[in-house]
Amino acid sequence: MIADLIKLGLSAEESKIYLACLEVGGGPVSVIARKAEVPRVGCYHTLENLLQKRLVSQYNRNNVKCFSPEAPEKLEQLAVEKVNIAKLLLPQLNSIASSTGFRPKIRFYEGRDGVERVFQESLEAKGEIAGYTNMKNVTEFFPDFFRQYTHDRLEKGIKTRYLSPSTVDSVHVIDAFLPEDYDPNLIEILLVNKDQFPFENEVLIFGNTVGIVSLNPDELLGLIVESATFAQTMKAVFDLAWLGATAFVAK
């Protein structure tokens, strides 16, 4: 619970003391500090912080300063207030950003979560997703996530075209990750020579975005580039490669 309160903007100490205050129903600092198992002086300063955040109120009882916790619903109210402030700021912030001229947005992520984040972002595609992959590697890298990702993508009706190295294992490896009633028109995979095109990364091109992830477990990273011109160029290169692969398959 403390971890969740921290996500709402409280420090670990504030979270601990707010919970203690709720449990005892408020009272003098000594009572709250004893319940939270923290020094009295530190507890007093933290309660002052919570007072500023409007999560506790102050009153006197027999000339002794006491603190009373606000109802937990106050946390939601404060969060809504922050969201409203952010909404009011957005036009001004966007105006500042646009006044500096266009600059490609580049985001870099590390770890498995970062890799998954790139895939998740592609689910916001308004048109098709075109990309280079390695079907054998990607299905072995994170099978559970890739299965859910594939189901979500097909459920959204997003068409995908993949170029992937051809191996004995890759020919039908995708079959186990497809839902039973999927539309086969939504996914096309052309297999290319694995020796000439040993793709070790996944490249996803969608809209004005290019996502790149490493499929190497020892090199977990993800990169997202938002640039209309870069995405357009990458899409043109992909279409050229697709035409070449199609001609090869047709022979």
C-alpha positions as CSV (number, residue, x, y, z in Angstrom):
1,M,0.0,0.0,0.0
2,I,2.9,2.4,0.8
3,A,4.2,1.8,-2.7
4,D,0.9,2.9,-4.2
5,L,0.7,6.0,-2.0
6,I,4.2,6.9,-3.2
7,K,2.9,6.7,-6.8
8,L,0.3,9.3,-5.8
9,G,3.0,11.7,-4.7
10,L,3.6,10.9,-1.1
11,S,7.0,10.1,0.3
12,A,7.6,6.8,2.1
13,E,7.6,8.6,5.4
14,E,4.4,10.5,4.6
15,S,2.7,7.4,3.5
16,K,3.6,5.5,6.7
17,I,2.5,8.4,8.9
18,Y,-0.7,9.0,7.0
19,L,-1.7,5.3,7.4
20,A,-0.8,5.4,11.1
21,C,-3.0,8.5,11.4
22,L,-5.9,6.7,9.8
23,E,-5.5,3.7,12.0
24,V,-5.6,5.6,15.3
25,G,-8.1,8.1,14.0
26,G,-5.8,11.0,14.7
27,G,-4.6,12.6,17.9
28,P,-1.4,14.1,19.4
29,V,1.9,13.7,17.6
30,S,3.1,11.3,20.3
31,V,0.3,8.8,19.6
32,I,0.7,8.9,15.9
33,A,4.5,8.6,16.1
34,R,4.2,5.6,18.4
35,K,1.8,3.9,15.9
36,A,4.0,4.6,13.0
37,E,7.1,3.6,15.0
38,V,9.0,6.8,14.1
39,P,10.7,9.5,16.2
40,R,8.3,12.1,17.5
41,V,10.3,15.1,16.1
42,G,10.4,13.6,12.6
43,C,6.7,12.6,12.8
44,Y,5.8,16.2,13.6
45,H,7.6,17.6,10.6
46,T,6.0,15.0,8.3
47,L,2.6,15.8,9.7
48,E,3.3,19.4,8.8
49,N,4.0,18.3,5.2
50,L,0.8,16.3,5.1
51,L,-1.0,19.4,6.5
52,Q,0.3,21.4,3.5
53,K,-0.8,18.6,1.2
54,R,-4.3,18.8,2.8
55,L,-4.2,15.2,3.8
56,V,-4.5,16.0,7.5
57,S,-6.1,18.8,9.5
58,Q,-4.9,20.4,12.8
59,Y,-6.8,21.1,16.0
60,N,-6.0,21.7,19.7
61,R,-7.3,19.5,22.5
62,N,-6.5,20.6,26.0
63,N,-3.8,22.9,24.6
64,V,-2.1,20.0,22.9
65,K,-1.7,20.2,19.1
66,C,-3.4,17.3,17.4
67,F,-3.8,16.1,13.8
68,S,-6.7,14.4,12.2
69,P,-6.5,12.5,8.9
70,E,-8.6,13.5,5.9
71,A,-10.8,10.8,4.4
72,P,-9.1,8.6,1.9
73,E,-11.3,10.1,-0.8
74,K,-9.2,13.2,-0.5
75,L,-6.4,11.4,-2.4
76,E,-8.7,11.0,-5.4
77,Q,-9.8,14.6,-5.2
78,L,-6.2,15.8,-5.1
79,A,-5.3,13.6,-8.0
80,V,-8.2,15.0,-10.1
81,E,-7.0,18.5,-9.3
82,K,-3.6,17.7,-10.6
83,V,-5.0,16.3,-13.8
84,N,-7.1,19.4,-14.3
85,I,-4.0,21.6,-13.8
86,A,-2.1,19.6,-16.3
87,K,-4.9,20.0,-18.8
88,L,-4.9,23.7,-18.4
89,L,-1.1,23.8,-18.9
90,L,-1.0,21.7,-22.0
91,P,-1.9,24.4,-24.5
92,Q,0.8,26.7,-23.1
93,L,3.4,23.9,-23.0
94,N,2.6,22.8,-26.5
95,S,2.9,26.4,-27.7
96,I,6.3,26.7,-26.2
97,A,7.3,23.3,-27.8
98,S,6.1,24.3,-31.2
99,S,7.7,27.7,-31.1
100,T,11.2,26.1,-31.1
101,G,10.5,24.5,-34.5
102,F,10.2,20.8,-35.4
103,R,12.6,18.4,-33.8
104,P,12.3,14.6,-34.0
105,K,11.3,13.0,-30.7
106,I,13.6,10.2,-29.7
107,R,12.9,8.0,-26.7
108,F,15.2,5.3,-25.4
109,Y,14.2,2.5,-23.1
110,E,16.2,-0.3,-21.4
111,G,15.3,-3.7,-20.1
112,R,12.4,-6.1,-21.0
113,D,9.8,-3.5,-19.9
114,G,11.4,-1.0,-22.4
115,V,11.2,-3.6,-25.2
116,E,7.6,-4.4,-24.5
117,R,6.8,-0.7,-24.3
118,V,7.8,-0.2,-28.0
119,F,5.5,-3.1,-29.0
120,Q,2.6,-1.7,-26.9
121,E,3.0,1.7,-28.6
122,S,2.6,0.2,-32.0
123,L,-0.9,-0.9,-31.0
124,E,-1.9,2.8,-31.3
125,A,-1.2,2.6,-35.1
126,K,-4.0,4.1,-37.2
127,G,-2.8,2.3,-40.4
128,E,-0.7,-0.8,-41.0
129,I,2.4,-1.8,-39.2
130,A,5.3,-2.7,-41.5
131,G,8.5,-4.2,-40.2
132,Y,11.5,-6.4,-40.1
133,T,11.6,-9.2,-37.5
134,N,12.9,-12.6,-36.7
135,M,9.9,-14.7,-36.0
136,K,11.8,-17.5,-34.3
137,N,13.7,-15.1,-32.0
138,V,10.7,-12.9,-31.1
139,T,8.4,-15.8,-30.2
140,E,11.2,-17.4,-28.1
141,F,12.2,-14.1,-26.4
142,F,8.8,-13.4,-24.7
143,P,6.2,-15.9,-25.8
144,D,3.4,-14.9,-23.4
145,F,3.8,-11.2,-24.1
146,F,4.0,-11.7,-27.9
147,R,0.9,-13.9,-27.8
148,Q,-1.1,-11.2,-26.1
149,Y,0.4,-8.5,-28.3
150,T,-0.6,-10.4,-31.4
151,H,-4.1,-11.0,-30.2
152,D,-4.5,-7.4,-29.2
153,R,-3.2,-6.2,-32.6
154,L,-5.5,-8.5,-34.6
155,E,-8.5,-7.6,-32.4
156,K,-7.9,-3.9,-33.2
157,G,-7.9,-4.7,-36.9
158,I,-4.3,-3.5,-37.5
159,K,-2.8,-5.0,-40.6
160,T,0.9,-6.1,-40.3
161,R,3.5,-7.0,-42.9
162,Y,6.7,-8.7,-41.7
163,L,9.9,-9.6,-43.4
164,S,11.7,-12.4,-41.5
165,P,14.6,-14.7,-42.0
166,S,13.6,-18.1,-43.2
167,T,14.4,-21.1,-41.0
168,V,12.9,-24.5,-40.6
169,D,11.4,-23.4,-37.3
170,S,10.1,-20.0,-38.5
171,V,7.8,-21.3,-41.3
172,H,4.9,-22.0,-39.0
173,V,6.2,-20.6,-35.7
174,I,3.6,-17.8,-35.7
175,D,0.6,-20.3,-35.9
176,A,0.6,-21.0,-32.1
177,F,0.4,-17.3,-31.3
178,L,-2.7,-16.5,-33.5
179,P,-6.3,-16.6,-32.2
180,E,-8.6,-19.2,-33.7
181,D,-10.9,-16.7,-35.5
182,Y,-8.4,-14.1,-36.7
183,D,-8.7,-12.4,-40.1
184,P,-5.8,-13.9,-42.2
185,N,-5.9,-10.7,-44.3
186,L,-4.5,-8.8,-41.3
187,I,-1.1,-10.4,-41.3
188,E,1.4,-11.1,-44.1
189,I,4.9,-12.6,-43.6
190,L,7.5,-13.0,-46.3
191,L,10.5,-15.1,-45.4
192,V,13.9,-14.1,-46.7
193,N,17.3,-15.8,-46.9
194,K,18.5,-16.1,-43.3
195,D,22.2,-15.9,-44.3
196,Q,21.8,-12.7,-46.4
197,F,19.3,-11.1,-44.0
198,P,20.0,-12.3,-40.4
199,F,17.7,-9.8,-38.6
200,E,18.6,-9.5,-34.9
201,N,16.4,-6.5,-34.2
202,E,12.7,-5.8,-34.7
203,V,11.8,-2.7,-36.6
204,L,8.2,-1.5,-36.5
205,I,7.1,1.3,-38.9
206,F,3.7,2.8,-38.2
207,G,2.3,6.3,-38.9
208,N,5.0,8.9,-38.2
209,T,6.8,6.5,-35.8
210,V,9.6,4.0,-36.1
211,G,10.2,1.6,-33.2
212,I,13.4,-0.5,-32.9
213,V,14.0,-3.2,-30.3
214,S,16.8,-5.7,-29.7
215,L,15.8,-9.3,-29.7
216,N,19.1,-10.3,-28.0
217,P,18.5,-11.2,-24.3
218,D,22.0,-9.7,-23.5
219,E,21.1,-6.4,-25.2
220,L,17.6,-5.4,-24.0
221,L,16.8,-2.0,-25.4
222,G,14.1,-0.2,-27.3
223,L,14.1,3.0,-29.3
224,I,11.2,5.1,-30.6
225,V,11.7,7.8,-33.2
226,E,8.8,10.1,-34.0
227,S,9.5,11.9,-37.3
228,A,7.2,12.0,-40.3
229,T,10.1,12.2,-42.8
230,F,12.2,9.5,-41.1
231,A,9.1,7.2,-40.9
232,Q,8.3,7.9,-44.6
233,T,11.8,7.1,-45.7
234,M,11.9,3.9,-43.6
235,K,8.5,2.9,-45.1
236,A,9.7,3.5,-48.6
237,V,12.8,1.3,-48.0
238,F,10.6,-1.4,-46.5
239,D,8.3,-1.3,-49.5
240,L,11.2,-1.7,-51.8
241,A,12.5,-4.6,-49.8
242,W,9.0,-6.1,-49.8
243,L,8.8,-5.9,-53.6
244,G,12.1,-7.6,-53.8
245,A,11.1,-10.4,-51.5
246,T,7.7,-10.8,-53.3
247,A,9.5,-11.2,-56.6
248,F,11.9,-13.7,-55.0
249,V,8.9,-15.7,-53.7
250,A,7.1,-15.6,-57.0
251,K,10.0,-17.2,-58.9
